[in-house]
Amino acid sequence: MSDSLRYRFTVNPSLPKLSWVADVSQAEEMASIQHGPFLEVRDRFFIEGVWNGKFEKGDFAATDYVFGTGAVLRDRSVLFVSSASTTEYTLFNPVWPDNSRNNGFRSG
């Protein structure tokens, strides 16, 4: 067993641009992210948005000024981040967090 989770990113062309659906498995130590085109993905974070910090650091979970949605890997957990805007949100289902009602909490 490793000390941290990993991401597995899969572009799903049937999803809208910048949308995403997450499936986190502690047993597999994997956060599987299906996403539409143009989502910004890195080893430790993903985001469709902007914040008041350096992009390379991916520290949007530590600011009050993030506009968009995404997640940051932290040790053995995933921290999902919602926008500071009241018009954007992250939907949560114990099975699939996602950032679009249009995704319908689906996988695949």
N, C-alpha and C positions, 0 to 999 in steps of 0.2 A: 504494500500500500504506500503511495507517495504522500508527500506533505501538502499537496495542493491539487485543486481541480484544474482541468484544461478545457479549452474551448474546441469545438469541432464546428466549423462554419460551412454551410451549404447554401449556395445561391439557388433560390427557387423562383424561376421566372414567372410562375403563376401568382406570386405575391406582389402587391403594389411596391413601387420604388420606396426605399428607405424603411419599409416595414420589417418586422422581425417576430419570430416565435421562438421561445426558449423551452427546452426540456432538460431539466437538471437531474442527473442521476448520481447520488452520493455513492451508491454501490459501484458504479463504473468510473467514478471520479471524473465525470464528463458533463460539461454544459453544452448540449447540442443546440446550435442556433441556425434555424432556417430563416433566410432573409431574402428580400427583394434586392434589385440592383442598387448600387450606390451607397450601401451601408458602409461606414468606415469601420474596418476590423483590424485589430492588432492582437498580439499574443495575450495581453492582460486586460483588454477592454474592447468594447464596441460602442458606437454611438451614431445617431442621426441627429446631430445638433451642434450647438456652439456653447462655449462657456468662457469665462474670463480667466483663462490660464493657458499655459503652453500645451499645444496639442500632443507633443511627444510624451509628455508626462501622463496624460490621460487622467488627470486629477479632478475631473468634473464632479465626483462624488463628495468632494471636500469644499464645494462652493455653494453659495445661495443663488448664484447667477448662471444656471444652466438652462438652456432652451432647446428642448429635444428630449429624447429618451435613449437609454443605453444601460450598460452594466459594466462592473469592474470586478475582476477576480481578486479575492482577498483570502489568502491561505486556503482553507477548505470550504469556502463559501463564495456565493455570488451576491453582490450588492446591486440590485436593480435601482436605477435612478430615474425619477420622473422630472418633468420640466417644472421650472418655477412659474410658468404660464398657467393660467387657469383654463386654457382651452385645449391643452394637450394632456395626455394621461397615459399611464401604463395599466392595462387590465391584468388582473391576477386571478388565475385559476390554480388550485393546488397542483394541477398537472402541467399547464402551459402558460407562463406569463407571456404577454405580447403587447405591442403598442398600437394595435389597430382593431377596432370592432369588426372590420371587414375580414380579418383572418379567421374569426369564428372559433378560436381556440382549437385549431386543427393542426395536425402534423402530417406532413407528406403531401 
